[in-house]
């Protein structure tokens, strides 16, 4: 198990996030969910994303062995979610559905809604080459 996070890892995370972000970002239902979900539900969605990222990374990427690698484990979860969020933001921006300047609340809500599946795709693809 590699402890470092390199360009190969970053590219795997990006490709995994992109694979799930693209079809969902084209969905009007996802856009509307981002507009209509209350803050409590968005927070729950975010927490579920982080929980499942952590659970999958713990069992698959780290094979249940994080005792001496907790910072690396937390970094892996954080970087996977961050990169997935950037990928989602870029896809939504390309579709003109990321109104960051005109309506940042809706932009952030859409980002959270679509980052959930995108982050799972990111961590799954990242785990493919781990021992």
ZIRA-V913931 format. One record per run of one state. SS is the DSSP state (alpha for helix, beta for strand, coil for the rest). FROM is the first residue (numbers start at 1). LEN is the number of residues. Records with the same first field share a line. If there is no record, write none. Layout:
SS: FROM-LEN / FROM-LEN
This chain:
coil: 1-6 / 26-2 / 37-2 / 62-8 / 95-9 / 127-5
alpha: 7-19 / 28-9 / 39-23 / 70-25 / 104-23
